[in-house]
Amino acid sequence: MATIVYGIWDGSVIDHRNGNGEASSLFPSLAGFGEFNPGNPIRAFFGDRGFLIFDRTVSLIDALRRQLAKAEEQSCGKCTPCRMGTALIGVSLTAMARGEAAPLDLDSIVMLGRQMAETSLCGLGRTTPIALLAALTHFRDEIEREIASGVPCPTQYGMDYMTAPCIEACPSKINVPRYIDYIRDGKPEHSLGVILQKYPMAATCGRVCVRFCEMACRRNLVDEAVGIKILKRYVADHQKGPNALRFSRDLIASFHPTEMRVAVVGGGPAGISCAYHLLLHGYHVDILEAMAEPGGMAAIGIPSYRLPKDVLRSETDIILALGGRFLFNQAMGRDFTIDSLFERGYCSVFLSLGCQQGTPMGVADEDSSALGYETGIGFLLKVHDHIAGTRLTRLCGDVVVVGGGNVAMDCVRSALRMGAERVHLLYRRTREDMPADHEEIEAAEAEGVIVHFLTNPARIIHENGRVVGLDVVSMRQTETDARGRRNVESVPGSERRMECSVLISAIGQQVRKGVLSPSDGIAMTPWGCIEAAPVDLATSRPGVFAGGDCVSGPSTLIHAMAAGLKAARSIDDYLQLGQTRFFPRSRMRQILNEHKLLAADCVELPVRLEYRVHHPELDPEVRRTMFEEVETTISDEDAYREAKRCMRCYRIYSVITEQPIPEGAA
């Protein structure tokens, strides 16, 4: 376990230079600071809340120089304190590290550092000097000792990592402030390029992403989060007309031999993302999809009023433009097995099967074969066919949907559009516990959905093989569980009956039974998901990788696309190197996350209160009668105004290690 020799964190000084280093109460566990990569101890760590020295021989001057050099490299240059401060301080620290006379003395460096911290216009300029000023305030003697020796600092290995709270919250780790900067600069095509580095489905994600980035946005502490999703949709929808970015095989720098073929099983977001990145790496990729169209759950599980099918198709067609192939109506376990894929000549397989089988509620007299009983996924498939015109479905009477996620929201809003007189949503917990996007909940209520919180089904009522109602009970909150959420229990004597003609169970999904068999050699979890290594998504069978809902259980589109990118990198390493490379940036993210090193507060910036821009949308009374998209893209003026609200909460984190860090992907 690492021990701190000296440092400062959140204003608390740690100084064990005159004795043995010891763990600090600020860090109950320093296990994650032992090694950066196997056999390579971490000697020091620097961040936006201070610094920690684990090795007494670390050159403080050189470590601070590294951090300032990274800040100078990444500075946008739009404000003088950051643009000039990083350069002037950096030059002086570099000279000191070489044992030469510096243009600025330590007092001048302190003055410039304070100017940066107090007057810079973004988080990068304001947080970079924190470790520097802390060192010069509390450990100036260490720096003066180095200067007095006149000996050049020895070469120190390590890495510097710039990030922001929104980046760390995004499963795909998109550089959000950067793509917002490009919008502010009037370059939406450059903004889109930042997104396309991570995944191809920008317009889709700009419509249905659950916005982890906005939950982490520090602007929340000022007024409202920046409309990151809205801006993503803006740049994606901006790419129309003769100047739009066109995908073609010309984008691929080099191609692998034709025998380097990869099979992607499942054409949903995870599979599309994996194929996209493999194609850009020059591999030959086939996507085997059980349905007759690409998109997976994005195609059948997200109604058109949220995600128009032409938008989705335009982004799945990217695979064709890059030279990939879709093999439709090819179901695993029915039309092929993993063995047969390798026999066909594929060198590697990525399983992105999704979760397309509904989960029963487990209540009394539940019968999935009864008329009027639907699972959430089964109902949304009927909605898909209804919109496509292949099988029309009309509802009448009362519809009851059980669940609290986005699938449940899609079911209730679609039921209204398909003719239901009244639509009820039952959720066993409170509004605050509901996992669905709060905007989806508000939209459903605005359209007329009746939401019953703290209500749970107890028994389903049938007549002549048809669902005619259900008995429900009221719930009440009890003690808090380990995750900080209140448990619930039924209230005795609260039973009552609700009539309905259709009952939809939208409480979860699972991997379809029978898709994989023991002969495939793929280990499964007790919950029926594929077992895959978290680092590289490798399964128990060599050459087979898995990601998305079939590994994690039902999750989000952005999580699925992140898994696709990770799998593509792992497959590339497997085919080219026989093993997965070490990814320094991933390791740094792990350290930041495990030790909660990102500051939770907001750096004070000179911003005025200005609430976010919202999508123009159709009137609820109009939109509840149609499946056309209910939201429209914001204007250029609104996009610029929203982009200006970003506070660029960049932070720089550095590690000093004993040996060079192996190079890897981002």
N, C-alpha and C positions, 0 to 999 in steps of 0.2 A: 504494500500500500504506500502511496506517495505521502511524503511529509513536507509541510511548508517550512522553509527556512525564514523567509520574510516576505512581506508584501502588504497590500492594502486592498480591501474589498468593501464596497458600500460605505466607505469612510472609516471602517474598523481596521486599525493597524495591527499587523501580526509581525512580531520580531523575535526570532529565536536564533539570531546570529551568534550569540554568546553561549549557546548550548545546543542540545540536540533538537532538530526540528520535530514538530508534533502536529497531529491533526488539529484543525481549528474547529471550534463550535459552529463557525459559519458554514462548514462543510462536514456534516456528520459522516459522510462516506467519500473518501478520496480515491476509491478503487479505480474509477474511470480515468484517473490521472496517472496511473502507473506507466502504461506504455501507449504510445500513439499507434504504432503498428507493431506486430510481434517482434520482440527483441530490441525495440527502439524506445527507451524511456523518455518521458516528457520532462524537460528541465525547467520550463517556465511557461506560464500562460498569461496573456495580456488581453484585456477586453474593454468594454465601455463602462465597467464598474470598478476597474482597478487592475491589479496584476498580482500574480503569485509566483514566487521563486522557489523551486524545489531543489535546485543545485546551486551551492554557494559560489561556484566558479562562473556562473552565467554573467556575460557582459551586459549590464543594464543599458549602457549607451547603445550598443548595437541592436539590442532587442527593441528599444524605443525608436531607433532609426528605421527599422523594418516597418513598424506600424505607420510612421509618418510617410514613408515612401509609398506604401499602399494607398494611403489617403490622398497623397498628391496625384497618384496615377488615376484614381477614381473620382477626383473632384470634378464637378461639372463646370467650375470656373465662373459661375454667375455671381459670386459674391467675393469681395476682396479678402475678407479675413481668412476664408478657407483656401482660396486660390493662392494667395501670397504667403499666408501663415505656414501651410504645409511645405511650401518650397523653401522658405527662408530657414525654418527650423530644421528641415531635412538636410539642407546643405551644411548647417552647423553641426548637426549630430554625425553626419558622414565624416566631416573633417576630424571631429573628436575621436571617432572610431578608428581613424587611420593614424592617430597620434599627431595630427597636424593642428596648427592654429586655426580656430574657428572664427567666422565673421561675427557671430553673436556670442556674448558670454551667457552664463546661466541665468542671470537676472533678466537679460533681454529675452531669452527664450521663455521664461516664466511670463513676462509681460505679453508677448505675442500669443502664448498658449491661452492666457486668460481672455484676450481679445477674441480668439477663435471660439472659445467655449461660450462667450457671452453674446457675441454679435453675428456669428455665422447664421445663414438663413436656412440651413437644413440640419438634420440629425448627424450627418457625417462630420461636418465641421464642428458641431457642438460636442460630440462625444469622443472624437479622436484624442483631444488633449487631456482627457481625464486621467489616464494612466501616467502620462508624462508629468502632469502637475503634481500628482500624488507622489511620484518618485522624487521630484525636486523639492517637495515640501517635507517629506518624512524620511527619505533615504538619500539626501543630497551628498552625504559623506561617501556613499558608494560611488557616485558619479565623479565626485572630486578626486577620489583615490585613483580611479581609472585614468582621468585626465592627467593627474600629476605623474603617473608612471611613464607617460609618453610612449608607451608600447602599443602598437596597433592591436586592435581587438582581434582575437582568433576568429576564423570563419565559424559561424553558428548556423546549424541546419534548422529547418522548420518550414512553416507555411503561414500565409496570411489569408484570411477568409473574410470577405465582405458580405453581409447579409442584412436583413431587416425582419421585423416581426411578421410581416405579411408573407415574406418568402419562406420563412421557417414553417409557417402554418399551412402553406400550400403543399399537398402531397407530391405535386410535380416539381416543386421548388422553382417556379417561374420567377424571374427577376421583375417583380411587379413595379417597383419604382422606375425601372428603366423603361418599361413599355409605356408607362404614364408620361415619363419625360418626353418621349418621342411624340406623343399626342400634343403635349404642350408646345413642342417645337414645330407643329404642323406637319409631322411626318408619320401619318398612320401606317404607311406601308412598312416603315422601319419597326414600328410597334408590333405589327403582326409578325414580323420576322423573329422578334424575341420570343413570342408565343410558339411559333412553329419549330423552334429549336427543341421544344419539349413534347409537343403533340400536334397532330394535324387538325383536330376537331375544335377550332377556335370559335366558330359561329355557334356550334352546338353547345359548347361549354359556356359561352356567353349568354345562353338562354336558360340553362338548367343547372348550372353549378350551384352547389350549396354554400359557397362563399366562406370557406374557412379563413381565407385571407382577410375578409372584411371583419370577421369576429376578432382577429388579432390587430386590426388597424388601430394605431395609437390616436388617430383622429377621433375615435370614440370618446376619448377623455376630454375632447374640446367641444365637439357638437355631435356630429354623426360620422360614421365611417365613410371613407372615400368609396364612391360607387365603382369598385374595381370590376365587377361583373358587367355592369352597364358599359364601361369603357372597352372591355374586351369584345363585347358584341358590336360596339361602334366600329372598331378597327376591322373586325371580320366582315361586317356588312359593307364597309367602305370599299372592299376589294371587288368592285364590279366595273364592267365596261372594258374598253380596250387597254387600259393601263393596269388592270388587275394582274396579280401574280398568277402565273400559269405553271402548273406542275407538269414536268415531263422528264424523260430519262436523261435529258441534258443536265439536270441538276446533280446527277450521280457522277462523282469524280472517276471512279474505276469500278469494274465489275469483277466478281469472283467467277471462277470456271462454272459452267452450267451444272456440274454435278454438286455444287455447293447449294443444295436446295433445302429449304426449311418449310415444314408444315405447321401452320397455325390453325388450331382446332377451335373454331368459334369466331364469328365475325362481329362481335360486339366491340365496345370501346377499347378493352384491353387487347383484343386481337388486332384491331385496326392500328392501334398505337405501336404494337410490337412489329407488325408487318411494315409499317411506315418507316421505322428506324432501320430495320434490317434491309429494306430496299435501298435506302439512302446509303447504306454501307456496301451496296453492291451485291447483295445476296439475291437469289431467286426464290420467291415466296409464293406459296399457295395458301389461301384461306379456305378451309373446309367448313361450310356453314349448313346447319340442319334445316334452316328455313330457306325460302325462295328469294330472300333479299338480305342485304347486309345491314348491320347496325345493332343486332342483338336486342337487348332490352331497351336501348335508346330508340329502336324502331317500333317495337310492339308495346313497350311499357310506358312511353311518354306520349300523351295525346298531342294532336296537331295544334291545339290552341296554345301549347307551350313550345313545341318544337315542330315546325312545318316539315313535312317529309322531303320537300325539295331541298331544304337547307341541309338536312342530314345526308341526303344522297350526294349533294355536291361535294361533301367532305369525304364520304366513303369512296367516291370515284377517284380520289387522289391515288388510291392504291392501284387502280387500273392505269392511270397516267404514268405512274412510276414503273410500270411493267409487271406488277403483281397480278395474280389471278384469283378470282372467286370461284369455288366449286360448290354450287348451291345444292340443296336437298341431299346433303351428305351428313348423315347423323352418326356420331361415334357409337359403337356398340351395335349398330344395325348395318351400316354400310362399310365400316372399316374398323380396325383395331389399331393399337399402337404398333403391334407386331407387323401388321400389313403396311403401315406407313413406312417403317424402316425397310421392309421388303421392296417397296416402290422406289427406294433410293433416297429418301429424305435423310439428311445428316442429323437433324435435330427436330424436336417437336415442342411446340408451346401449347399448353392446354389453357384455354380461356373460355371454359364451358358456360360460365354464368350460373345463375340460380333461377331456373324457369319452372319450378314446381312449387305450388303454394303449400303453406303450412296450415294444418287444421287447427281449430281453436281449442279442441279438447274439452268441449262442454257436453252436457247430457243430450242424447238423442241427435247428435250431429251425424248427418248422412250426406256424404259428398255426391251421392247419385240422385238426391232429391231434386225435383224441378224447383228452380228458384234459388238454389244454393250455388254460389260461385266463390272461387278463390280470387284474390285481387289480380293475380297474373292472368288467370283464365278470363276474367272479365275484361281486362285491358286488351287482351288479344281479340275479343269480340268487338271492342271499340275500334281497334285497328282495322279489322275487316269491314266494319260498318262504314268507316270513313273512306276506305278504299273502294267501297261499293261491291265487294265480293260476297258479303253476307250481311244483309241489313238486320238490325236488331232494334226493336222499339220497346221501351219500358212504360209501365203504367203503375198507378198506385204508389205506395210508399216503398222506398228502398232504404235498407239499413246497411251501413258499412261499419265494420269493426276494425279499429286500428288507429295509429297516430302518426304514421310516417308519410313520406311523400307519395308512396303508392296509394295509400288510403285517400290522400287529397286528390290524386288523379282520378280515383274511382268515383268519389262523390261529385266532383265537378263534371265528369263525363256523364254520370247518371242523369244529372239535370238536363244535359244537352240531348240526351236520348229519350226524353219525354216523361221522366218520373214526375209525379205530382209533388211529392215531398221527399227529401233526402235527409236521413239522419246519420250522424257520425257518432259512434260510441267509443270513448277512450277511457281506460280504467284509471288514469292518473289525472293530474291537473294540466292546465294550458302550459304552464312553465316547464313541465316535464315532456311535453310533446316533441318528438324528434323531427317532425316536419318543419320545413322552412316557414318561419313565421309569416312571411308574405303570402305563402300559399294558403295558410290558415285564414288570414284576413280576406284573401280573394274569395275563398270558398264561402265564408260567412256573408260577404257582400253579395254573392250570387244567390243566396238564399238557403244554404246548407244549415241545418239545425244541429249544433254540436252539443253533445251530452258528455261533459267531463265527469270524472269519478263515477263512471257507469260501466258495468261489465255484464256480458251475456251469461246466463246460467243454464238455460235449456232452450232447445230449438223445438218449435211446435210445427207438426206436420198434419196435413189432412189429404188423404188419398194420394200420397206420394209427393205432395207439393208443400213447400215452406209457406206457412201463413202467418208466422209471427215468432216471437221469442220472449222468454221470461228474462228480465234483467234485474240486477241488484245494484244498489248504491254502494260506493266504496268510500272509505275514509282513510286519511293519512295516519301513519303510525311513526315508529322510530326511523331514524336516518340509517341508511345502509353504508357499506364501506366506501361506496363511490360518492357519498354525500347526497344521495337522493332519498326522499322519504318513501318508505314502503307503504303499501295500502292493504286494507282488509275489508271484507264485505260487512255491511251494516245489517245486523239481524233484523228481520221483519220489514226489510225495505223492498222485497220482491214486488215486481209489477210486470204487466204484460205490454208488449209493443207489437202492433200488427204490421205486417209487411208482405209484399209480394216477391221481393228479391232480398236475399241476405248475402253479403259479400264479406268473406274473411280476408282481410288485408293486414294480417299480423306478421307476415314474414314469408321468405322463400327459402328454398334449398336446392341443392344439385339434384337433377332428375335421376331417379333410381334406374339402375341398369346401364347407365352410360359407361361405367368402368366395371371391369370384372377382376377377380383375383389374378387371372392370367396376365393382366396388363402389367403387373408388378409395381403398381402405384400405391403407396401407403396412404391410408385415409385416417382422418381424425375421428374421435368418438362422435363428433357432431355431423359426420357425413361430408366433410370438406376434404380436399386434397391436402396432403401434408407437404409443404414446400419450405425450404430453408429461407429464413427472412433476409439473409444477406444477398443471395443470388437467385432465389426462387427455384433452385434445383429440387427435383423430386427424388424419390428413392430409386428411380430407374435412370441410369446414366444417359445423358443426351436429352432427357425430357424435363422441361421446365413448366411451371404452372403459375398463374397469377389471376387477379381479379376476384370476382365473387365466389368462384369455385374454391378458392383458398381462404379468403377472409370471411365468407358468408356475405349476405346482401350488404352492399356498401354503395358508394357514390361513383358517378361517372369519372370524376377527377382522380379518385383512388385507382380505378381500373386503368385509366390511361397512364398513370404513374407506374403501375405494375408492368404495363406493356413496355415502357421505356427501359425499366430495370431488366426485364427478361431479354430484351434485344441486346443490351450490353453483355449480359451473362452468356447468351448464345454465341455472340461474336467472340468473346474470350474463350469459350469452350471449343469452338471450331478452329480458332487460330492459335491458341496457346495451350489448350488442354486443361486450363484451370481459370478461375476467376481472378482478375486483378484486384489489388487493393485500391480503394477509392478514397483518397485523402479528404475530399470535401464531405463525403458521407460520414467519415469518421469524426470530422469536426462537428457536423450536425448532431451526431450521437452524443458527443460530449456536452454540447450546448443544451440538448434536450434532457439528458439524464440528470444533469446538475442544475437545470433551470437557471442558466446563466444569462439569458436574455432579460434585460431590465423590464419590469412590469409597469414602470411609470412612464410618463410622457415628458420628453425634453421640451422645455418651454421655448416656443418659437414665436416670432412676431406675426401671428396670424389673427385674422378677425373671424368672428362667428359667421359661418356661412353654411347653411344646410345643403345637403346633397341634392343633386338633380335626380328626378325620378322618370322612369319610362312613361311616355304618353300611353294611355290604354283606353280601351273601349268601355263604355258605360256597362256596369254589371247587368242591367236589365236587357241590354242588347247582346252581350257576349254569351250569356247563359243559353242562348238559343242557337249557337253556331259553334263550329269547330275551327274557324279561322283564327289566326294568331291574334291574341288580345293585346299584346304590347307592340309598340313600334320603336324603331331605332331613334336615339336622340340626335339632335342637330349638331352641326359642326360647332356652333357657338356654345351649346350646352356641354359638349365634350371638352372644349377648351376650358370652360369655367370649372368643370368637375376635375379636370386634370390638375388645375392650379391649386386645388385643395390638398393635394398630396404633400406631406411634410418631409418626404424623402428620409425616412427614419433609418438610414443606413448605419450600421455598426461594423467595426473592424475587430476581428479576433485573431490572435496570433499564438502559435505554439513554437517553442524552441525545443529541439530534440537532440539527442546524442548523436544520431546518424542521419544521413540523408533520407528523406521520405520518398518511397517509391512513387513514381508518377502513375496516375490513373485517370479515369474519366471524372466528370463533374459529379 
